[in-house]
Amino acid sequence: MNSLSRPLPINVFLRQVFSFATGIDWWILASTAFLIFVGLNTLRFSAQTYGYFTKQMEFMWVGVAFMLLLSRVPYQLFVNRWTVPIMYIVNLVLLVAVMLKGHTAQGAQRWLALGPVTLQPSEIAKLVVIFTLSAWLASRPIRSFFDIFKVLAIILPPAILVFKQPDLGTSLTFGAVFFGMTFWAGATLFDVLALLSPLISLILNSVNIEWWHYFMGTLGVLLLLFWRRANWNFWIRLLMVIVIVGGNYAAGEARPHLWGLLKEYQQKRLTSFVNPYDDPRGSGYHILQSLIAIGSGGPDGAGLGKGNQSQGAFIPERHTDFIFAVVGEEWGFKIACLVVLAYGTICMRALMIAHQSRGEPAGSLMALGLMCMFLFHVFLNIGMVIGIMPVAGVPLPFLSYGGTALLVDLSSIGILLSVKRGAAIDKTEEDSLAIR
């Protein structure tokens, strides 16, 4: 029997017959469904916000439709050389429109009314930035340290506009996506360290001057010994190290001036988590009430609608930024752990999709960027709720109330499935050709 008449293996045959299921990641779907279930029930029974629950349910159905549609649309559409500039420019226009005519709430101007619909363009901007960086880095991978600054020039305009709203949390999300995607596209670990070091110096300068000095010395030695040895000779590396260490010194010395760029409430949020008891009725109130709620929940929780902190409205923003505190109090430690596990599953599967799609750089970068977005949001939100991170106003994906955020989260899942589907189809075709 020749190779042309040889029957296909049963696994390849079934994949072709059931091609409608190609690319579906059941782990991601199950984790997403669980998180939405917990979020909706928390809004309905625990946060005493039935109106929010109804609106969130409506956005959920629209988001599911988006997810299903995007999972079948080839992801290449979003990194096309014609669509990327249009999305990027429209995104900038929306962010500028927010600054000029946006709706203000709680000291932040982040919402834009378009007829009967109110959008939060900063949420949409996260996806647009990921699409733009994926398209750019797919055709222009990082081959030198200076290539990173071209990527930085792309991400800075939307990041600055979002920061001016002010929306510190989303601005930091842009940073997480930027570092993750540039590293995946070829930047070295020491490239990332060199770029992150001024921020580290800002933090250390405000905490302990001696630690800051030790950090700059250690940074200089590490960069001199290991930074791009194959690309630069010793004298060029020495010059670059002097520039980086000098930039760290300037960043540390400029801390008081840079600190003044933040709003007063942002300054308090960034410092209160270190010792919330310094101002228990002011800037430390959020964290303290959140810790009390989580601690009182125990392993099994107080029960839906029975938490003292949540039902007594002691937890601020319990339907958005601090919804995880309600989960910890009323659902209990066990369900809270399952929530964290579900997020971990989504992020791990996204990383696997990025690895499986490495033959298609744009898809691989898109999956990695979405993973960075989810991971940073979860880490920062849960971190601030348990008191190890500053209160930065970042929603918890799928749980926090917010129509635009939920649409973006579900659309991101759809795009992840689209990237996986593309990789699965390519693999099926390779298997078929190999058999024949």
C-alpha positions as CSV (number, residue, x, y, z in Angstrom):
1,M,0.0,0.0,0.0
2,N,1.5,3.3,-1.1
3,S,1.5,6.5,1.0
4,L,-1.3,8.1,-1.0
5,S,-3.8,5.3,-0.2
6,R,-2.7,4.8,3.4
7,P,-5.7,5.8,5.7
8,L,-5.4,8.7,8.1
9,P,-4.8,7.9,11.8
10,I,-8.0,8.0,13.8
11,N,-6.9,11.1,15.8
12,V,-6.2,13.2,12.6
13,F,-9.5,11.9,11.0
14,L,-11.5,13.0,14.1
15,R,-9.9,16.4,14.2
16,Q,-10.9,17.0,10.6
17,V,-14.4,15.7,11.0
18,F,-15.0,17.8,14.1
19,S,-13.2,20.9,12.8
20,F,-15.8,23.1,14.4
21,A,-14.2,22.3,17.8
22,T,-10.7,23.0,16.6
23,G,-8.9,25.4,18.8
24,I,-11.3,25.2,21.8
25,D,-9.4,25.2,25.0
26,W,-11.8,23.6,27.5
27,W,-9.6,24.6,30.5
28,I,-9.8,28.3,29.6
29,L,-13.5,28.1,29.0
30,A,-14.2,26.2,32.2
31,S,-12.1,28.6,34.2
32,T,-13.8,31.6,32.6
33,A,-17.3,30.2,33.2
34,F,-16.4,29.6,36.9
35,L,-15.1,33.1,37.4
36,I,-18.2,34.7,35.8
37,F,-20.4,32.5,37.9
38,V,-18.7,33.6,41.1
39,G,-18.7,37.3,40.0
40,L,-22.4,37.4,39.0
41,N,-23.5,35.7,42.2
42,T,-21.3,37.9,44.3
43,L,-22.9,41.0,42.7
44,R,-26.4,39.6,43.1
45,F,-26.3,38.3,46.7
46,S,-23.3,39.6,48.5
47,A,-22.5,43.1,47.3
48,Q,-26.2,44.3,47.6
49,T,-26.1,45.7,44.1
50,Y,-28.9,44.0,42.2
51,G,-28.9,46.7,39.6
52,Y,-25.3,46.1,38.9
53,F,-26.0,42.4,38.6
54,T,-28.7,43.0,36.0
55,K,-26.4,45.3,33.9
56,Q,-23.4,42.9,34.3
57,M,-25.6,40.0,33.1
58,E,-26.6,41.9,30.0
59,F,-22.9,42.8,29.3
60,M,-22.0,39.1,29.9
61,W,-24.3,37.8,27.2
62,V,-22.9,40.4,24.7
63,G,-19.4,39.5,25.8
64,V,-20.1,35.8,25.3
65,A,-21.3,36.6,21.8
66,F,-18.1,38.6,21.1
67,M,-16.0,35.7,22.5
68,L,-17.7,33.1,20.2
69,L,-17.4,35.4,17.2
70,L,-13.8,36.3,17.8
71,S,-12.8,32.7,18.4
72,R,-13.8,31.9,14.8
73,V,-12.4,35.1,13.2
74,P,-8.7,34.7,12.2
75,Y,-6.6,36.7,14.6
76,Q,-4.6,37.9,11.6
77,L,-7.4,40.4,11.0
78,F,-6.2,42.4,14.1
79,V,-2.6,42.6,13.1
80,N,-3.2,43.5,9.4
81,R,-1.1,46.4,8.2
82,W,-4.3,48.3,7.3
83,T,-6.4,47.6,10.4
84,V,-3.7,48.3,13.0
85,P,-3.1,52.0,12.1
86,I,-6.8,52.6,12.0
87,M,-7.4,51.0,15.4
88,Y,-4.4,52.8,16.9
89,I,-5.6,56.3,15.7
90,V,-9.2,55.7,16.7
91,N,-8.0,54.6,20.1
92,L,-6.0,57.8,20.5
93,V,-9.0,59.9,19.4
94,L,-11.3,58.2,22.0
95,L,-8.7,58.8,24.7
96,V,-8.4,62.5,23.8
97,A,-12.2,62.7,23.7
98,V,-12.4,61.4,27.2
99,M,-10.1,64.2,28.4
100,L,-12.3,66.8,26.6
101,K,-15.8,65.5,27.1
102,G,-15.5,62.5,29.4
103,H,-17.7,61.7,32.3
104,T,-16.1,62.3,35.7
105,A,-16.7,60.0,38.7
106,Q,-14.7,59.8,42.0
107,G,-12.0,62.2,40.8
108,A,-11.3,60.3,37.6
109,Q,-12.4,61.2,34.0
110,R,-12.5,57.8,32.3
111,W,-15.9,57.3,30.8
112,L,-17.2,58.5,27.4
113,A,-20.9,58.6,26.5
114,L,-21.7,57.6,23.0
115,G,-25.4,57.9,22.7
116,P,-27.1,55.5,25.2
117,V,-23.8,53.6,25.7
118,T,-21.1,54.6,28.1
119,L,-17.6,53.3,27.3
120,Q,-14.3,53.2,29.1
121,P,-11.8,53.7,26.3
122,S,-8.8,52.9,28.6
123,E,-10.1,49.3,28.7
124,I,-10.3,49.1,24.9
125,A,-6.8,50.7,24.7
126,K,-5.3,47.6,26.3
127,L,-6.4,45.4,23.5
128,V,-5.4,48.0,20.8
129,V,-1.9,48.3,22.3
130,I,-1.5,44.5,22.3
131,F,-2.6,44.3,18.7
132,T,-0.3,47.1,17.7
133,L,2.8,45.7,19.5
134,S,2.1,42.2,18.1
135,A,2.0,43.6,14.5
136,W,5.2,45.6,15.0
137,L,7.2,43.0,16.8
138,A,6.2,40.2,14.5
139,S,8.0,41.9,11.6
140,R,10.6,43.8,13.7
141,P,11.8,41.5,16.5
142,I,14.2,43.0,19.1
143,R,17.7,42.5,17.8
144,S,19.4,45.3,19.7
145,F,18.8,47.2,22.9
146,F,17.8,50.3,21.0
147,D,15.0,48.5,19.1
148,I,13.1,48.5,22.4
149,F,12.8,52.3,22.3
150,K,10.9,52.1,19.0
151,V,8.4,49.9,20.8
152,L,8.3,52.4,23.7
153,A,7.5,55.2,21.3
154,I,4.4,53.3,20.2
155,I,3.1,52.6,23.7
156,L,3.8,56.0,25.3
157,P,1.1,58.1,23.7
158,P,-1.9,55.9,24.9
159,A,-0.2,55.3,28.2
160,I,0.3,59.1,28.9
161,L,-3.3,59.8,27.9
162,V,-4.6,57.1,30.2
163,F,-2.3,58.3,33.0
164,K,-3.7,61.9,32.7
165,Q,-7.4,60.7,33.2
166,P,-6.0,59.7,35.8
167,D,-5.9,55.9,35.6
168,L,-2.7,54.7,37.2
169,G,-3.7,51.0,37.2
170,T,-4.2,50.8,33.5
171,S,-1.0,52.8,32.8
172,L,0.9,50.2,34.8
173,T,-0.8,47.5,32.8
174,F,0.6,49.0,29.7
175,G,4.1,48.7,31.3
176,A,3.6,45.0,32.1
177,V,2.4,44.3,28.6
178,F,5.4,46.2,27.1
179,F,8.0,44.4,29.1
180,G,6.5,41.0,28.6
181,M,6.1,41.3,24.8
182,T,9.5,42.9,24.2
183,F,11.1,40.1,26.2
184,W,9.2,37.5,24.2
185,A,10.2,39.2,21.0
186,G,14.0,39.0,21.7
187,A,14.9,41.5,24.5
188,T,17.3,40.0,27.0
189,L,16.7,39.8,30.8
190,F,19.3,42.4,31.3
191,D,17.6,44.7,28.8
192,V,14.5,44.5,30.9
193,L,16.5,45.1,34.1
194,A,18.2,48.1,32.6
195,L,14.8,49.6,31.6
196,L,13.1,48.8,34.9
197,S,16.0,49.9,37.1
198,P,15.0,53.6,37.3
199,L,11.6,52.6,38.7
200,I,13.3,50.4,41.2
201,S,15.6,53.3,42.1
202,L,12.5,55.6,42.7
203,I,11.1,53.0,45.1
204,L,14.3,52.3,46.9
205,N,15.2,56.0,47.3
206,S,11.9,56.6,49.1
207,V,12.3,53.5,51.3
208,N,16.0,53.3,52.2
209,I,18.8,55.4,50.8
210,E,21.4,52.8,51.7
211,W,19.5,50.0,49.8
212,W,19.4,52.3,46.8
213,H,23.1,52.8,46.8
214,Y,23.7,49.0,47.1
215,F,21.2,48.4,44.2
216,M,23.0,50.9,41.9
217,G,26.4,49.3,42.6
218,T,25.1,45.8,42.1
219,L,23.3,46.8,38.9
220,G,26.4,48.4,37.5
221,V,28.5,45.2,38.1
222,L,25.9,42.8,36.7
223,L,25.4,44.9,33.5
224,L,29.1,45.3,33.0
225,L,29.7,41.6,33.3
226,F,26.7,40.1,31.4
227,W,24.8,42.7,29.4
228,R,25.0,41.9,25.7
229,R,28.5,40.5,25.7
230,A,28.0,39.2,22.2
231,N,26.9,42.6,20.8
232,W,29.1,45.1,22.5
233,N,32.7,45.2,23.4
234,F,33.9,46.1,26.9
235,W,34.2,49.9,26.3
236,I,30.7,50.2,24.8
237,R,29.2,48.2,27.7
238,L,31.1,50.4,30.1
239,L,29.7,53.5,28.5
240,M,26.1,52.1,28.5
241,V,26.4,51.1,32.1
242,I,27.5,54.6,33.1
243,V,24.5,56.0,31.3
244,I,22.1,53.5,33.0
245,V,23.6,54.0,36.5
246,G,23.5,57.8,35.9
247,G,19.9,57.6,34.9
248,N,19.2,55.6,38.1
249,Y,20.9,58.3,40.2
250,A,18.9,61.0,38.4
251,A,15.6,59.1,38.9
252,G,16.3,58.8,42.6
253,E,17.2,62.4,43.0
254,A,14.2,63.5,41.0
255,R,11.8,61.5,43.1
256,P,10.3,64.5,45.0
257,H,9.5,66.3,41.7
258,L,8.1,63.1,40.0
259,W,6.0,62.4,43.1
260,G,4.4,65.8,42.6
261,L,3.0,64.7,39.3
262,L,0.6,62.3,41.0
263,K,-2.7,63.3,42.4
264,E,-2.9,63.5,46.2
265,Y,-5.2,60.4,46.4
266,Q,-2.8,58.5,44.2
267,Q,0.1,59.4,46.5
268,K,-1.9,58.1,49.5
269,R,-2.8,54.9,47.7
270,L,0.8,54.2,46.9
271,T,2.0,54.7,50.5
272,S,-0.9,53.5,52.7
273,F,-0.4,49.8,52.0
274,V,3.0,49.9,53.8
275,N,1.4,50.8,57.1
276,P,-2.4,51.3,56.8
277,Y,-2.7,51.8,60.5
278,D,-1.0,55.2,60.1
279,D,-4.3,56.5,58.7
280,P,-7.0,53.9,59.5
281,R,-9.9,56.2,58.8
282,G,-8.4,57.7,55.7
283,S,-6.0,56.2,53.1
284,G,-5.6,52.9,55.1
285,Y,-9.3,52.3,55.5
286,H,-9.7,50.3,52.2
287,I,-7.0,47.8,53.1
288,L,-7.9,47.4,56.7
289,Q,-11.5,46.7,56.0
290,S,-10.5,44.3,53.2
291,L,-8.2,42.4,55.5
292,I,-10.9,42.2,58.3
293,A,-13.4,40.8,55.7
294,I,-11.0,38.1,54.3
295,G,-9.9,37.1,57.8
296,S,-13.4,36.7,59.1
297,G,-14.5,34.5,56.2
298,G,-12.6,31.4,57.4
299,P,-12.4,28.3,55.2
300,D,-16.0,28.1,54.2
301,G,-17.1,31.7,54.4
302,A,-20.0,33.4,56.1
303,G,-22.4,32.6,53.3
304,L,-23.8,34.6,50.5
305,G,-25.4,37.8,51.8
306,K,-24.3,37.1,55.4
307,G,-20.9,38.8,55.6
308,N,-20.7,41.6,58.2
309,Q,-18.2,43.7,56.3
310,S,-19.9,43.4,53.0
311,Q,-23.5,43.7,54.1
312,G,-22.6,46.5,56.4
313,A,-21.0,48.4,53.5
314,F,-17.7,48.6,55.4
315,I,-15.8,47.5,52.3
316,P,-15.4,50.4,49.9
317,E,-16.0,49.7,46.2
318,R,-17.1,46.1,47.1
319,H,-18.6,45.6,43.6
320,T,-15.5,46.7,41.7
321,D,-11.9,47.0,43.0
322,F,-12.5,45.2,46.3
323,I,-14.9,42.4,45.2
324,F,-12.3,39.8,46.1
325,A,-12.6,40.8,49.7
326,V,-16.3,40.0,49.5
327,V,-15.5,36.6,47.9
328,G,-13.1,35.9,50.8
329,E,-15.6,36.8,53.4
330,E,-18.8,35.2,52.1
331,W,-17.5,32.4,49.8
332,G,-14.6,31.5,52.1
333,F,-10.9,30.7,51.7
334,K,-11.6,27.5,49.7
335,I,-13.5,29.2,46.9
336,A,-11.1,32.2,47.0
337,C,-8.3,29.6,46.3
338,L,-10.3,28.2,43.4
339,V,-10.7,31.7,42.0
340,V,-6.9,32.2,42.1
341,L,-6.4,28.7,40.5
342,A,-8.8,29.6,37.7
343,Y,-6.8,32.7,36.9
344,G,-3.6,30.7,37.1
345,T,-5.1,28.2,34.6
346,I,-6.0,30.9,32.1
347,C,-2.6,32.5,32.3
348,M,-0.8,29.1,32.0
349,R,-2.9,28.1,29.0
350,A,-2.3,31.5,27.4
351,L,1.4,30.9,27.8
352,M,1.1,27.5,26.3
353,I,-0.8,28.9,23.4
354,A,2.0,31.5,22.9
355,H,4.5,28.7,22.9
356,Q,2.5,26.5,20.5
357,S,2.1,29.4,18.1
358,R,5.8,30.4,18.0
359,G,5.8,29.6,14.2
360,E,3.3,32.5,13.8
361,P,5.0,35.4,15.7
362,A,2.0,37.7,15.6
363,G,-0.3,35.1,17.2
364,S,2.4,34.1,19.7
365,L,3.0,37.7,20.8
366,M,-0.8,38.4,21.0
367,A,-1.3,35.4,23.3
368,L,1.7,36.5,25.4
369,G,0.4,40.1,25.7
370,L,-3.0,38.9,26.8
371,M,-1.5,36.7,29.4
372,C,0.6,39.6,30.7
373,M,-2.6,41.7,30.9
374,F,-4.6,39.1,32.9
375,L,-1.6,38.2,35.1
376,F,-0.9,41.8,36.0
377,H,-4.5,42.6,36.8
378,V,-4.9,39.6,39.0
379,F,-1.6,40.1,40.8
380,L,-2.2,43.8,41.4
381,N,-5.9,43.5,42.4
382,I,-5.6,40.6,44.8
383,G,-2.3,42.0,46.1
384,M,-3.9,45.3,47.0
385,V,-6.9,43.5,48.6
386,I,-4.6,41.4,50.9
387,G,-2.4,44.4,51.6
388,I,0.9,43.5,49.8
389,M,0.4,46.0,46.8
390,P,-0.8,49.6,46.7
391,V,-4.4,50.4,45.9
392,A,-4.2,51.2,42.1
393,G,-7.8,50.9,41.0
394,V,-7.4,47.8,38.8
395,P,-10.5,45.7,38.3
396,L,-10.5,41.9,38.8
397,P,-11.1,40.2,35.5
398,F,-14.6,38.6,35.1
399,L,-15.5,39.4,38.7
400,S,-15.5,43.2,39.1
401,Y,-18.5,45.1,37.9
402,G,-17.9,47.0,34.6
403,G,-19.4,46.5,31.2
404,T,-16.5,47.6,29.1
405,A,-14.0,45.7,31.2
406,L,-16.1,42.5,31.0
407,L,-16.5,42.9,27.2
408,V,-12.7,43.3,26.8
409,D,-12.0,40.3,29.1
410,L,-14.4,38.0,27.2
411,S,-13.1,39.3,23.8
412,S,-9.6,38.5,25.0
413,I,-10.6,34.9,25.7
414,G,-12.1,34.7,22.2
415,I,-8.9,36.0,20.7
416,L,-6.8,33.5,22.7
417,L,-9.0,30.7,21.3
418,S,-8.6,32.1,17.8
419,V,-4.8,32.0,18.1
420,K,-5.0,28.4,19.5
421,R,-7.3,27.4,16.6
422,G,-4.8,28.8,14.1
423,A,-2.0,26.8,15.7
424,A,-4.2,23.6,15.9
425,I,-5.2,23.9,12.2
426,D,-1.6,24.3,11.2
427,K,-0.7,21.2,13.2
428,T,-3.5,19.2,11.6
429,E,-2.3,20.1,8.1
430,E,1.2,19.2,9.0
431,D,0.1,15.8,10.3
432,S,-1.9,15.2,7.2
433,L,1.0,16.1,4.9
434,A,3.4,14.0,6.9
435,I,1.1,10.9,6.6
436,R,0.6,11.4,2.9
